Amino acid sequence: MYVVDSVRTLVEVVESLASSYDLNKLHRALLYSILDYSLAKKGVRGREELLADLTSLSPPILRALVKAKLEEPLGRFVEASLKLLESRAVVLDSLASLDYVLKLITNTVRGVDNIMIFDALSPIELVVIAGYLRSRGFKTVIPDIVFVNPVGLTRFLTAQRGGQSTLRDVASYIAGILSAKGYFKSSYVDERVHSVGYVGVEEFARSIDVRLLAESIEGVASSGSTLILSDHGYDIVWDRETHYLLVTHGFKEGRPGYEVVTPLSRIAIPLIIHKG
């Protein structure tokens, strides 16, 4: 699967950088790079101005290094993701089904010790976290699986377990299937996406501590094999009127004056972590 192949390549490159650079600055440089690619592809003028605030959040040498090493796999990830989402009618009964995705996961691993399910963790954070863990001696497995959330909302996933289900209930259900001893649910990223309604991308980048996330996952994974899942990611949207980039999720295409630059809310990548 091209989406997964590109993510694996990104993780390998991030692993080589994770021990030398601050994870938060690395995360910001990845956000910058994927936005720069996506804006250029759309032919948006003045993207330097659009990205100016985000540019200031990571050192020029790191941005240049990330652009040189990651622009090609990031581009492949963007193109493969869009192609997958365009096949929505095909995947609704497969990759958008929790039980179908879990069946694929059990083909890769029969059981794990821990389940960690995140609200709004995008593939960008996942790449940084996986690269960090590999640099720390953990083995990471990214199976040939993508969970597609066609509306980019938590309720699309929780509704599959019943109308009153929560994300924690979903984590408990998955733990039962995979015989996990522990299960955890985190809304850390989602809380930052929704801190003040639509959040500016630079404000979001400042507010999210990817190192904190990575270290919390490392603590859990140190106790045994761990499956990381997300219900969705987030969208980065261009407000044409104010010429500003906003972060939200579940954004509906076609709203006048707005355009989705990166539809990260509709794709989630599972990650399996083993102690080295």
Rosetta silent file (secondary structure, phi, psi, omega in degrees, C-alpha in Angstrom):
SEQUENCE: MYVVDSVRTLVEVVESLASSYDLNKLHRALLYSILDYSLAKKGVRGREELLADLTSLSPPILRALVKAKLEEPLGRFVEASLKLLESRAVVLDSLASLDYVLKLITNTVRGVDNIMIFDALSPIELVVIAGYLRSRGFKTVIPDIVFVNPVGLTRFLTAQRGGQSTLRDVASYIAGILSAKGYFKSSYVDERVHSVGYVGVEEFARSIDVRLLAESIEGVASSGSTLILSDHGYDIVWDRETHYLLVTHGFKEGRPGYEVVTPLSRIAIPLIIHKG
SCORE:     score description
SCORE:     0.000 S_00000001
   1 L     0.000  124.353 -171.985    0.000    0.000    0.000 S_00000001
   2 H   -62.441  -36.577  179.205    1.591    3.261   -1.174 S_00000001
   3 H   -59.673  -48.684 -177.790    0.396    5.300    1.835 S_00000001
   4 H   -66.884  -41.255  178.457    2.043    2.893    4.264 S_00000001
   5 H   -57.243  -43.049 -179.304    5.215    2.582    2.172 S_00000001
   6 H   -67.941  -36.969  177.973    5.682    6.347    2.252 S_00000001
   7 H   -64.984  -41.314  178.170    5.077    6.452    6.018 S_00000001
   8 H   -60.470  -41.896  178.268    7.704    3.749    6.567 S_00000001
   9 H   -63.074  -43.192  178.834   10.225    5.772    4.575 S_00000001
  10 H   -60.195  -42.660 -179.436    9.417    8.891    6.590 S_00000001
  11 H   -62.591  -41.940 -179.581    9.917    7.005    9.866 S_00000001
  12 H   -61.590  -41.242  179.830   13.327    5.731    8.750 S_00000001
  13 H   -69.847  -43.766  179.282   14.500    9.242    7.931 S_00000001
  14 H   -61.551  -36.774  176.914   13.092   10.726   11.147 S_00000001
  15 H   -55.477  -40.526 -178.249   14.884    7.997   13.113 S_00000001
  16 H   -70.828  -17.327 -178.287   18.177    9.279   11.728 S_00000001
  17 H  -103.706  -20.332 -168.336   17.336   12.827   12.905 S_00000001
  18 H   -64.217  -31.443 -178.523   15.571   12.141   16.210 S_00000001
  19 L   -82.182  -11.220 -176.327   18.696   11.806   18.347 S_00000001
  20 L  -106.406  -18.262 -174.426   20.203   15.046   17.005 S_00000001
  21 L  -129.861  149.448  175.630   17.243   17.431   16.985 S_00000001
  22 L   -59.933  131.738 -175.430   14.515   18.482   19.395 S_00000001
  23 H   -61.617  -36.689 -179.207   11.388   16.464   18.615 S_00000001
  24 H   -67.676  -40.213  176.975    9.081   19.471   18.731 S_00000001
  25 H   -68.038  -34.801  176.702   11.218   21.395   16.268 S_00000001
  26 H   -65.785  -42.043  177.365   11.392   18.302   14.081 S_00000001
  27 H   -60.858  -43.562  179.881    7.595   18.015   14.182 S_00000001
  28 H   -65.635  -37.125  178.456    7.233   21.664   13.189 S_00000001
  29 H   -66.115  -36.035  175.972    9.694   21.210   10.334 S_00000001
  30 H   -67.127  -42.601  176.596    7.614   18.279    9.036 S_00000001
  31 H   -59.031  -45.014  178.719    4.436   20.352    9.229 S_00000001
  32 H   -58.317  -47.091 -174.229    6.201   23.126    7.335 S_00000001
  33 H   -65.613  -42.486 -179.074    7.454   20.718    4.669 S_00000001
  34 H   -69.919  -33.639  177.401    4.107   18.995    4.008 S_00000001
  35 H   -71.188  -41.403  178.401    2.333   22.363    3.852 S_00000001
  36 H   -60.239  -42.650  178.671    4.961   23.854    1.557 S_00000001
  37 H   -64.149  -48.662 -174.757    4.562   20.856   -0.775 S_00000001
  38 H   -66.896  -39.945  178.464    0.748   20.910   -0.685 S_00000001
  39 H   -66.414  -40.395  178.276    0.469   24.675   -1.202 S_00000001
  40 H   -63.900  -41.011  179.429    2.922   24.536   -4.108 S_00000001
  41 H   -62.469  -35.659  179.089    0.958   21.683   -5.678 S_00000001
  42 H   -80.849   -6.976 -179.912   -2.228   23.762   -5.451 S_00000001
  43 L    72.784   27.297 -179.482   -0.457   26.745   -7.005 S_00000001
  44 L   -73.442  127.294  178.234   -1.159   28.983   -4.002 S_00000001
  45 L   -83.773  151.153  177.834    0.663   32.279   -4.284 S_00000001
  46 L    72.291   30.558 -177.934    2.367   33.861   -1.316 S_00000001
  47 H   -68.898  -24.925  175.264    2.969   30.598    0.483 S_00000001
  48 H   -61.281  -40.004  177.790    6.104   32.084    2.090 S_00000001
  49 H   -68.151  -42.141  179.404    3.828   34.619    3.788 S_00000001
  50 H   -60.042  -36.188 -174.142    1.326   31.911    4.730 S_00000001
  51 L   -98.656    5.058 -173.138    4.062   29.842    6.362 S_00000001
  52 H   -57.313  -47.665 -178.664    6.027   32.717    7.890 S_00000001
  53 H   -65.954  -39.509  177.904    4.916   32.165   11.499 S_00000001
  54 H   -67.914  -35.394  179.413    5.425   28.401   11.235 S_00000001
  55 H   -58.248  -37.054 -176.228    8.829   28.982    9.643 S_00000001
  56 L   -70.922   -9.690 -173.756   10.023   30.809   12.732 S_00000001
  57 L   -91.566   -2.269  176.933    9.379   27.769   14.950 S_00000001
  58 L  -141.601  147.940 -176.777   12.215   25.580   13.642 S_00000001
  59 L   -63.414  143.614  179.962   15.864   26.360   12.769 S_00000001
  60 H   -53.707  -39.531 -178.235   16.596   27.070    9.071 S_00000001
  61 H   -65.227  -35.969  178.801   19.151   24.247    8.917 S_00000001
  62 H   -71.283  -42.120  177.684   16.578   21.727   10.190 S_00000001
  63 H   -60.452  -43.083 -179.757   13.898   22.923    7.754 S_00000001
  64 H   -65.010  -39.931  179.854   16.366   22.643    4.891 S_00000001
  65 H   -66.327  -45.099  179.168   17.434   19.169    6.027 S_00000001
  66 H   -63.595  -43.193  179.358   13.850   17.956    6.391 S_00000001
  67 H   -60.951  -43.739 -178.471   12.906   19.422    3.016 S_00000001
  68 H   -66.701  -42.007 -174.528   15.878   17.751    1.332 S_00000001
  69 H   -87.134  -28.509 -169.824   15.375   14.351    2.960 S_00000001
  70 H  -114.607   -9.765 -176.685   11.595   14.213    3.325 S_00000001
  71 H   -58.689  -42.863 -177.700   10.047   16.241    0.511 S_00000001
  72 H   -67.487  -50.439  176.758    9.899   13.254   -1.845 S_00000001
  73 H   -67.022  -31.745  174.866    8.348   10.735    0.608 S_00000001
  74 H   -63.892  -40.827  177.310    6.037   13.441    1.991 S_00000001
  75 H   -62.199  -42.288  177.902    4.902   14.137   -1.553 S_00000001
  76 H   -64.524  -37.451  177.557    4.273   10.434   -2.131 S_00000001
  77 H   -63.212  -46.390 -179.808    2.306   10.285    1.123 S_00000001
  78 H   -60.011  -48.845 -176.864    0.124   13.246    0.100 S_00000001
  79 H   -65.131  -43.056 -179.195   -0.561   11.855   -3.381 S_00000001
  80 H   -67.009  -36.692  179.027   -1.247    8.318   -2.151 S_00000001
  81 H   -64.857  -46.032  179.496   -3.554    9.607    0.610 S_00000001
  82 H   -62.265  -40.683  179.331   -5.604   11.690   -1.818 S_00000001
  83 H   -64.037  -41.489  178.437   -5.891    8.768   -4.219 S_00000001
  84 H   -63.439  -43.776 -178.787   -7.063    6.498   -1.401 S_00000001
  85 H   -66.936  -29.505  177.511   -9.649    9.015   -0.215 S_00000001
  86 H   -68.230  -20.227  179.569  -10.968    9.406   -3.748 S_00000001
  87 L   -93.522   30.183 -174.196  -11.812    5.680   -3.687 S_00000001
  88 H   -51.041  -42.369 -177.695  -14.176    6.260   -0.757 S_00000001
  89 H   -61.849  -28.547 -178.810  -17.006    4.208   -2.247 S_00000001
  90 H   -78.450  -36.559 -169.245  -14.682    1.199   -2.397 S_00000001
  91 H   -93.817   -8.643 -175.708  -13.297    1.440    1.134 S_00000001
  92 L   -57.771  -34.171  179.974  -16.406    2.199    3.216 S_00000001
  93 L   -95.090    8.359 -179.652  -17.037   -1.495    3.844 S_00000001
  94 L  -130.815  -85.168 -174.223  -13.379   -2.288    4.375 S_00000001
  95 L   -69.714  -13.842  176.094  -10.797    0.246    5.526 S_00000001
  96 L   -94.615    2.665 -179.835  -13.470    2.405    7.150 S_00000001
  97 L  -100.929  122.970  178.802  -14.710   -0.549    9.224 S_00000001
  98 H   -57.646  -46.875 -177.097  -13.154   -0.970   12.675 S_00000001
  99 H   -65.018  -37.175  177.843  -13.747   -4.717   12.697 S_00000001
 100 H   -65.167  -44.573  179.487  -12.237   -5.141    9.237 S_00000001
 101 H   -64.030  -40.886  178.097   -9.148   -3.139   10.235 S_00000001
 102 H   -63.799  -35.499  177.136   -8.826   -5.142   13.478 S_00000001
 103 H   -62.872  -41.401  177.590   -9.005   -8.357   11.473 S_00000001
 104 H   -65.464  -39.349  179.703   -6.080   -7.142    9.378 S_00000001
 105 H   -63.926  -41.132 -179.879   -4.164   -6.160   12.522 S_00000001
 106 H   -67.801  -19.412  173.120   -4.678   -9.632   14.035 S_00000001
 107 H   -73.154  -21.926  179.565   -3.147  -11.067   10.873 S_00000001
 108 H   -92.782  -41.939 -179.229   -0.018   -9.090   11.766 S_00000001
 109 L  -142.494  126.985 -175.347   -0.001   -9.576   15.536 S_00000001
 110 L   -76.956  -27.835 -179.614   -2.192  -11.992   17.476 S_00000001
 111 L  -159.623  155.534  175.754   -1.953  -10.142   20.754 S_00000001
 112 L  -137.429  166.045  179.620   -0.365   -7.155   22.451 S_00000001
 113 L   -85.134  -32.290 -174.410    0.099   -6.057   26.042 S_00000001
 114 E  -136.763  146.352  170.935   -1.258   -2.515   25.687 S_00000001
 115 E  -117.059  127.910  173.093   -3.701   -0.547   23.545 S_00000001
 116 E  -123.081  116.543 -179.984   -3.271    3.218   23.245 S_00000001
 117 E  -113.243  129.741 -175.062   -5.964    5.027   21.270 S_00000001
 118 E  -113.499  143.210  174.837   -5.539    8.712   20.476 S_00000001
 119 L   -94.206  115.009  173.250   -8.058   11.331   19.469 S_00000001
 120 L    78.923   16.670  174.291   -6.810   13.381   16.470 S_00000001
 121 L   -74.644  117.267 -177.221   -3.260   11.984   16.268 S_00000001
 122 L   -89.700  167.531  175.819   -2.299   12.510   12.625 S_00000001
 123 H   -58.553  -24.603  179.626    0.264   10.546   10.577 S_00000001
 124 H   -66.709  -48.142  176.475    2.675   13.487   11.033 S_00000001
 125 H   -64.568  -39.229 -179.120    2.863   13.037   14.817 S_00000001
 126 H   -60.390  -41.922  179.689    2.927    9.262   14.372 S_00000001
 127 H   -61.143  -45.421 -179.242    5.981    9.499   12.103 S_00000001
 128 H   -64.878  -43.994 -179.329    7.885   11.628   14.620 S_00000001
 129 H   -64.454  -45.152  179.996    6.940    9.356   17.528 S_00000001
 130 H   -63.783  -41.899  177.715    7.836    6.156   15.642 S_00000001
 131 H   -62.031  -40.851  177.780   11.170    7.608   14.526 S_00000001
 132 H   -62.006  -47.366 -177.574   11.955    8.634   18.105 S_00000001
 133 H   -63.386  -39.189  176.971   11.097    5.192   19.480 S_00000001
 134 H   -63.056  -39.673  178.989   13.278    3.485   16.868 S_00000001
 135 H   -67.035  -18.607  179.393   16.147    5.764   17.828 S_00000001
 136 L   -95.761    6.015  175.220   15.606    4.607   21.416 S_00000001
 137 L    96.502    2.576  176.685   15.964    0.945   20.497 S_00000001
 138 L   -81.508  152.354  172.131   12.317   -0.048   20.110 S_00000001
 139 E   -95.693  129.423  177.812   11.116   -2.071   17.158 S_00000001
 140 E  -116.673  139.803  178.569    8.200   -0.500   15.333 S_00000001
 141 E  -122.193  123.334  174.987    5.909   -2.271   12.903 S_00000001
 142 L  -110.273   99.298 -176.393    3.665   -0.350   10.520 S_00000001
 143 L   -68.779  165.072 -179.910    1.349   -2.963    8.998 S_00000001
 144 L   -76.562   61.569 -174.359   -0.128   -2.616    5.511 S_00000001
 145 L  -139.510  136.664  171.074   -3.259   -1.078    6.983 S_00000001
 146 L  -128.628  131.302  171.907   -4.889    2.355    6.849 S_00000001
 147 E   -92.511  123.052 -179.071   -8.015    3.256    8.807 S_00000001
 148 E  -101.269  122.288  175.629  -10.150    5.600    6.718 S_00000001
 149 L  -112.106   93.948 -169.338  -12.471    7.983    8.579 S_00000001
 150 L   -63.493  -18.279  178.793  -14.383    9.588    5.684 S_00000001
 151 L  -108.289   -9.640  177.598  -15.841   12.401    7.833 S_00000001
 152 L    68.624   32.254 -177.739  -12.821   12.968   10.085 S_00000001
 153 L  -129.891  147.465 -178.810  -14.877   12.782   13.284 S_00000001
 154 H   -58.896  -39.233 -174.102  -14.660   10.597   16.398 S_00000001
 155 H   -63.813  -21.365  176.268  -18.322    9.635   16.213 S_00000001
 156 H   -63.785  -36.751  178.314  -17.733    7.826   12.909 S_00000001
 157 H   -79.823  -49.114 -175.415  -15.592    5.337   14.849 S_00000001
 158 H   -64.844  -31.202  179.396  -17.518    5.202   18.125 S_00000001
 159 H   -62.407  -23.266  179.073  -20.842    4.707   16.320 S_00000001
 160 H   -71.149  -13.621  176.062  -19.501    1.375   15.090 S_00000001
 161 H  -108.650    8.094  179.231  -19.637    0.172   18.709 S_00000001
 162 L   116.397  152.649 -171.848  -23.094    1.598   19.422 S_00000001
 163 L   -58.901  -31.070 -176.903  -24.666    5.009   19.789 S_00000001
 164 L   -99.223    6.696 -176.179  -23.532    5.665   23.372 S_00000001
 165 L   -71.931  151.555  176.010  -19.993    4.341   22.986 S_00000001
 166 L  -114.957  173.005  178.149  -16.930    6.445   23.738 S_00000001
 167 H   -65.145  -32.837  175.723  -13.384    6.257   22.469 S_00000001
 168 H   -65.353  -37.196  176.020  -12.425    4.594   25.733 S_00000001
 169 H   -62.152  -39.607  177.683  -15.082    1.941   25.051 S_00000001
 170 H   -62.848  -43.444  178.120  -13.476    1.352   21.656 S_00000001
 171 H   -60.020  -42.016  178.775  -10.072    0.950   23.329 S_00000001
 172 H   -63.350  -41.622  178.834  -11.581   -1.584   25.742 S_00000001
 173 H   -61.839  -45.268  179.649  -13.150   -3.506   22.850 S_00000001
 174 H   -65.173  -39.610  178.503   -9.840   -3.662   20.977 S_00000001
 175 H   -59.516  -38.756  178.278   -8.039   -4.739   24.148 S_00000001
 176 H   -64.218  -42.136 -179.222  -10.455   -7.656   24.443 S_00000001
 177 H   -66.068  -38.873 -175.559   -9.830   -8.779   20.870 S_00000001
 178 L   -99.835   12.128  176.420   -6.041   -8.566   21.219 S_00000001
 179 L    55.648   35.472 -179.404   -5.915   -9.893   24.799 S_00000001
 180 L   -77.175  142.512  178.991   -4.242   -6.687   25.994 S_00000001
 181 L   -77.809  -33.927 -177.913   -3.700   -6.225   29.723 S_00000001
 182 E  -130.532  150.856  174.211   -4.003   -2.446   29.601 S_00000001
 183 E  -141.998  144.386 -172.915   -5.765    0.115   27.464 S_00000001
 184 E  -138.253  146.133  177.128   -5.440    3.882   27.417 S_00000001
 185 E  -128.090  135.107 -178.983   -7.206    6.741   25.670 S_00000001
 186 E  -128.054  131.894  175.163   -5.723   10.205   25.113 S_00000001
 187 L  -107.439   16.833 -173.612   -7.441   13.410   23.961 S_00000001
 188 H   -54.330  -50.775 -177.048   -4.235   15.455   24.197 S_00000001
 189 H   -69.029  -44.097 -178.191   -3.999   16.347   20.501 S_00000001
 190 H   -60.087  -38.201  178.796   -7.740   16.879   20.041 S_00000001
 191 H   -62.394  -34.363  179.064   -7.827   19.314   22.968 S_00000001
 192 H   -77.801  -32.404  175.248   -5.183   21.431   21.250 S_00000001
 193 H   -63.405  -36.659 -174.363   -6.981   21.310   17.918 S_00000001
 194 L  -104.274   15.605 -173.403  -10.135   22.632   19.631 S_00000001
 195 L   -60.225  -36.973  177.678   -8.549   24.954   22.201 S_00000001
 196 L  -140.305   49.150 -176.478  -10.050   28.094   20.620 S_00000001
 197 L    72.766 -130.181  174.600  -12.208   26.801   17.785 S_00000001
 198 L   -71.652  124.736 -176.644  -10.224   27.012   14.568 S_00000001
 199 E  -104.593  136.668  173.364   -6.581   27.201   15.621 S_00000001
 200 E   -62.999  144.233 -174.063   -3.845   28.860   13.571 S_00000001
 201 H   -61.694  -34.769  179.468   -1.319   26.272   12.409 S_00000001
 202 H   -72.116  -34.678  176.639    1.565   28.019   14.173 S_00000001
 203 H   -66.130  -41.652  176.662   -0.448   28.247   17.406 S_00000001
 204 H   -61.222  -45.681 -178.461   -1.241   24.546   17.142 S_00000001
 205 H   -62.050  -36.314  178.123    2.430   23.729   16.486 S_00000001
 206 H   -69.450  -35.282 -170.052    3.468   25.716   19.560 S_00000001
 207 H   -81.965  -22.375 -175.084    0.865   24.106   21.803 S_00000001
 208 L   -93.945  127.099 -179.545    1.508   20.453   21.029 S_00000001
 209 L  -103.353   93.539 -176.961    4.409   18.801   22.845 S_00000001
 210 H   -68.472  -31.401  176.654    5.324   15.823   20.677 S_00000001
 211 H   -62.150  -42.465  177.528    8.208   14.921   22.982 S_00000001
 212 H   -59.563  -44.665  177.607    5.726   14.591   25.848 S_00000001
 213 H   -60.801  -47.950 -177.324    3.557   12.322   23.703 S_00000001
 214 H   -62.294  -41.460 -178.498    6.530   10.226   22.593 S_00000001
 215 H   -70.704  -33.235  176.981    7.848    9.818   26.124 S_00000001
 216 H   -67.805  -38.756  176.618    4.409    8.842   27.455 S_00000001
 217 H   -68.042  -40.305  177.825    4.137    6.168   24.762 S_00000001
 218 H   -58.730  -41.092  179.505    7.691    5.054   25.498 S_00000001
 219 H   -61.325  -41.955  178.849    6.744    4.590   29.152 S_00000001
 220 H   -70.337  -44.953 -177.059    3.818    2.345   28.237 S_00000001
 221 H   -66.198  -22.155  177.230    5.742    0.442   25.541 S_00000001
 222 L   -67.202  -19.166 -179.293    8.528   -0.275   28.027 S_00000001
 223 L   -90.997   -8.256  179.277    6.068   -2.552   29.850 S_00000001
 224 L   155.581  175.194 -177.903    5.271   -4.651   26.774 S_00000001
 225 L   -58.728  140.342 -170.424    4.140   -4.686   23.156 S_00000001
 226 E  -136.723  134.375  175.233    1.828   -1.774   22.401 S_00000001
 227 E  -104.480  125.171  176.245   -0.644   -0.957   19.629 S_00000001
 228 E  -103.211  129.241  177.144   -1.144    2.725   18.798 S_00000001
 229 E  -135.284  155.187  174.622   -4.356    3.716   17.006 S_00000001
 230 E  -132.566  150.075  178.376   -6.076    7.004   16.201 S_00000001
 231 L   -80.504  -29.064  179.652   -9.681    7.742   15.300 S_00000001
 232 L  -173.855  175.880  174.109   -8.686   10.496   12.870 S_00000001
 233 L  -111.060 -129.499  178.046   -6.136   13.268   12.410 S_00000001
 234 L  -147.931  159.492  177.563   -6.798   16.923   11.591 S_00000001
 235 E  -102.044  143.598  169.191   -7.225   19.156    8.546 S_00000001
 236 E  -108.512  120.698 -168.686   -5.141   22.206    7.743 S_00000001
 237 E  -116.972  137.322  177.298   -7.406   24.690    5.978 S_00000001
 238 E   -94.028  118.454  172.639   -6.569   27.814    3.989 S_00000001
 239 E   -88.233  104.882 -174.560   -8.795   30.806    4.747 S_00000001
 240 L   -64.410  -35.380 -175.544   -8.536   32.690    1.456 S_00000001
 241 L   -66.480  -45.354 -178.576  -10.039   35.902    2.822 S_00000001
 242 L   -94.058   -6.006 -177.133   -7.573   36.336    5.676 S_00000001
 243 L    52.314   61.513 -173.806   -4.782   34.396    3.910 S_00000001
 244 E  -142.429  148.591  179.224   -4.289   32.269    6.996 S_00000001
 245 E  -102.409  127.822 -175.848   -3.861   28.541    7.744 S_00000001
 246 E  -118.898  153.353  178.296   -6.211   27.006   10.305 S_00000001
 247 E  -114.990  130.698  175.759   -6.325   23.621   12.041 S_00000001
 248 E  -156.260 -170.356  169.148   -9.556   21.716   12.652 S_00000001
 249 L  -148.842  157.870 -174.705  -10.961   18.289   11.831 S_00000001
 250 L    71.491   25.285 -177.370  -14.017   16.984   10.081 S_00000001
 251 L   -67.951  135.354  179.423  -13.948   20.020    7.791 S_00000001
 252 L   -91.645  122.133  178.795  -16.619   19.914    5.100 S_00000001
 253 L   -61.818  151.565  174.622  -15.342   20.628    1.619 S_00000001
 254 L    96.341   -1.156  177.279  -17.079   23.319   -0.407 S_00000001
 255 L   -69.863  128.878 -177.357  -17.409   26.039    2.240 S_00000001
 256 L   -58.336  132.838  175.470  -17.013   29.409    0.471 S_00000001
 257 L    87.329   -3.679 -178.762  -13.660   31.067    1.122 S_00000001
 258 E  -125.675  148.369  177.197  -11.996   27.972    2.587 S_00000001
 259 E  -144.756  131.954  176.925   -9.907   25.202    1.055 S_00000001
 260 E   -73.388  127.556  178.059   -8.411   22.100    2.662 S_00000001
 261 E   -91.833  -47.484  177.435   -4.655   22.017    2.135 S_00000001
 262 E  -132.251  111.464 -178.189   -3.896   18.716    3.882 S_00000001
 263 E   -84.361   62.379 -176.946   -6.828   16.350    4.673 S_00000001
 264 H   -74.933   -9.269 -176.670   -5.029   14.545    7.495 S_00000001
 265 H   -76.045  -12.308 -171.273   -8.259   14.053    9.451 S_00000001
 266 H  -102.978    1.252 -178.518   -9.461   11.217    7.248 S_00000001
 267 E  -132.911  135.471  174.505   -6.541    8.805    7.557 S_00000001
 268 E  -132.160  140.050 -177.288   -5.053    7.022   10.575 S_00000001
 269 L  -113.062  123.640  175.489   -2.073    4.653   10.547 S_00000001
 270 L   -71.988  149.203  177.273   -1.739    1.856   13.148 S_00000001
 271 E  -135.568  129.361  176.920    1.642    1.414   14.841 S_00000001
 272 E  -110.342  130.473 -175.598    2.825   -1.655   16.762 S_00000001
 273 E  -119.250  131.197  175.686    5.733   -1.177   19.177 S_00000001
 274 E  -121.718  146.443  174.127    7.935   -3.894   20.638 S_00000001
 275 L   -65.394  142.410 -178.108   10.721   -3.578   23.169 S_00000001
 276 L   -69.966    0.000    0.000   14.138   -3.923   21.541 S_00000001
